[in-house]
């Protein structure tokens, strides 16, 4: 058997209620916490540790982070304090990963399509501008109006972690909205750091940096050994930024924006599979190394680097940054000074009120005017909770405090404002989400079709005005979905044109490794008007849905294969599948097929007679079904 795909038996949809009542093990619960929550908790613990350390042993805290380190060879030496090492060097790695995310979102992510990106982009811009205006208004006359950059940015790490901790029951579409917003927010913050908070600018070293960045771009064309070249050029570019006076963390962003990102290419994947098959037949170190390298190269270096650095960012760099920067001395004098300080209040109001009004207000206006795309689940109450979370401006806010304010007392007042605003924003968001979940009829949300059938969008088989509708959420490697497909064909044989059947995607990738690829391939076929033919082809051969099998099916159906392969990686295709997946998450779909009969969720058997009875039970009296009647054609 040559096929390397391993298809596991997915959950039986008729037993999903029994499974949902089983108790999870402690190991399952720990795994469910996830990197985002653990990273946010570590960031929080490091913040508390820094505050305790600074207040219990103030001299020790300051002297430790002012410890000097000297690195160099001969007459060439670099002298750093530990504080500068964290803020200038380690944070460059953090901003590098931010740049990777920005690059990915614009290339193959949520920001590729303006219609999809409009809502988070406009909300992010409003969330940058309004806090700055409120800060300048409140802090005017204090001498620190120029520190308005402190309130512009949302802490992405805390935002994602806090959403996982206190967010709504089904946060999928809100999570996508907030992540896209955070990317635009980061672009704005990084641009402001470069333009507003750069001092002692020296242009000559930037010429060296430009040569190094050009080298980073062309490194992608090297056949081998790209890793050491990238690393060497990155160090050169970072040193050049440091010498130029531009904050060296921005070197990380500049490098990241030149790192290639792409969807896996079919030919690369096929080559990796062939090498893996060769290794399986003749196991040795040479074939193992070739297979491993080929598999790695089939994924873009952007995504490989994001995966590689993510644990270090979450578990080491950001907690270290908090430990080095959040050490605020909370003496009665400092607290009383902060309470009376327009600087502190400007930060609190800018982050808590400005972010809330900017993000929520702009989104509400767009929703009212029907501008942009709001999918099911992205309701105003959830946007309000997400907008409140955007007031957590921890990492970059503390970073800009250090850049924009030189007076130690004012720095303490600003840090008190950042910490207070972050706590208030977190509590405010928690209250909003709890109220939203309490008043939202959660059970009804799961039982009712979230997105009404739209013939312009959906894959519909049957007349648009048919009185009976079955909507199926499924995937093409699911044996139960194949069984349901046969049952629905029987139902159609009885009802004929009185039945409208709609397919939507809910690929269970944890059980069916090629389900997502199959869903995207069917959407690429749909762009050539052949969705249902492609669907039947995928169902006919569930064991063989590798890239070569999918392309062969497209060729057998007479599709334009070159166009088909281009469409496989298009934002239109990937966005459409992602929309269906988020809709399924919003309705709590955990097994497939999940059927909606006339807009209501079907539970129980899905043989033809059971489906006909369900259609009859939910149909209006004027359209009751007579199973003995001849089918309409």
Order of alpha helices (4+ residues) and beta strands (2+ residues): alpha-alpha-alpha-beta-beta-alpha-alpha-alpha-alpha-alpha-alpha-alpha-alpha-alpha-alpha-alpha-alpha-alpha-alpha-alpha-alpha-alpha-alpha-beta-beta-alpha-beta-alpha-alpha-alpha-alpha-alpha-beta-beta-alpha
